[in-house]
Amino acid sequence: MNLSNLCDVAFDLPDADFYIYARGTEKSLGMPTSDPSDAKYKIGIKVKEEAKEILDPKYLFYVFMHLNSSQYWQTSGLVYGSTNLKNLRIEDVKNLQVG
């Protein structure tokens, strides 16, 4: 099952449960934050109402903290860009396997 089956995943999602950095240094990519400022440069993640019985948004936040600290995005080849400014693609986040 993909993350997009359980969550809305989009740029500039005003009512997101949390956001992850989609642009920046390689180390900051995928790092979760609850700060909605500059949401157009962050991927918003909101657990769908029908999925809240099986997936807690706070737990998912910590899952993304783990993915970031273990450098999941970098070791999986999901970081793009040839300069100091690196990017995550929204499709890669949507296609993240859960469960």
C-alpha positions as CSV (number, residue, x, y, z in Angstrom):
1,M,0.0,0.0,0.0
2,N,1.3,3.5,-0.9
3,L,1.3,6.5,1.4
4,S,-1.0,8.2,-1.0
5,N,-3.7,5.6,-0.2
6,L,-3.8,6.7,3.4
7,C,-2.7,10.4,3.2
8,D,-3.2,13.5,1.1
9,V,0.3,14.4,-0.1
10,A,0.7,17.8,-1.9
11,F,2.7,21.0,-2.1
12,D,1.1,24.0,-0.4
13,L,-1.4,21.9,1.6
14,P,-2.7,24.5,4.2
15,D,-4.3,22.0,6.6
16,A,-1.5,19.4,6.6
17,D,-0.7,17.4,9.8
18,F,3.0,18.1,9.1
19,Y,5.3,19.0,6.2
20,I,8.6,17.6,4.9
21,Y,11.3,19.6,3.3
22,A,11.4,19.0,-0.5
23,R,14.1,21.4,-1.4
24,G,17.3,22.3,0.3
25,T,20.6,20.7,1.4
26,E,20.8,17.0,1.0
27,K,20.8,16.6,4.8
28,S,17.6,18.6,5.3
29,L,15.6,16.7,2.6
30,G,12.7,14.8,4.0
31,M,13.0,16.3,7.5
32,P,9.5,16.7,9.0
33,T,8.3,20.0,10.5
34,S,5.1,21.4,11.8
35,D,5.9,24.9,10.6
36,P,3.6,25.8,7.7
37,S,5.7,28.8,6.5
38,D,6.9,28.5,2.9
39,A,4.5,25.6,2.4
40,K,4.9,25.9,-1.3
41,Y,8.4,24.5,-0.9
42,K,7.4,21.8,1.5
43,I,5.4,18.6,0.9
44,G,2.3,18.6,3.1
45,I,1.1,15.3,4.5
46,K,-2.4,14.9,6.0
47,V,-3.8,11.6,7.1
48,K,-7.2,11.0,5.5
49,E,-10.1,10.8,7.9
50,E,-11.0,7.3,7.0
51,A,-7.3,6.2,7.7
52,K,-7.0,7.8,11.1
53,E,-8.2,4.6,12.8
54,I,-5.1,2.8,11.5
55,L,-2.6,5.6,11.2
56,D,-1.9,8.3,13.8
57,P,-0.5,11.5,12.3
58,K,1.9,12.0,15.3
59,Y,3.3,8.5,14.8
60,L,3.7,9.2,11.1
61,F,5.7,12.4,11.9
62,Y,8.1,10.2,13.9
63,V,8.4,7.7,11.1
64,F,9.5,10.6,8.8
65,M,12.0,11.7,11.5
66,H,13.4,8.2,11.4
67,L,13.5,8.2,7.6
68,N,15.4,11.5,7.7
69,S,17.9,10.5,10.4
70,S,18.7,7.2,8.7
71,Q,19.2,9.0,5.4
72,Y,16.5,6.9,3.7
73,W,16.0,9.4,0.8
74,Q,19.8,9.6,0.1
75,T,20.5,5.9,0.3
76,S,17.5,5.0,-1.9
77,G,18.6,7.3,-4.7
78,L,15.6,9.6,-4.3
79,V,17.5,12.9,-4.0
80,Y,17.7,14.9,-7.2
81,G,19.7,17.9,-8.4
82,S,23.2,18.6,-9.4
83,T,24.0,21.7,-7.4
84,N,23.9,22.4,-3.7
85,L,20.2,22.7,-4.0
86,K,18.7,19.2,-3.8
87,N,15.1,18.1,-4.3
88,L,12.7,15.3,-3.4
89,R,10.0,14.5,-5.9
90,I,6.4,14.4,-4.6
91,E,5.8,11.1,-6.5
92,D,8.5,9.4,-4.5
93,V,6.8,10.5,-1.3
94,K,3.4,9.4,-2.5
95,N,4.8,6.0,-3.6
96,L,6.4,5.3,-0.2
97,Q,5.3,1.8,0.8
98,V,3.4,1.5,4.1
99,G,2.1,-1.5,5.8
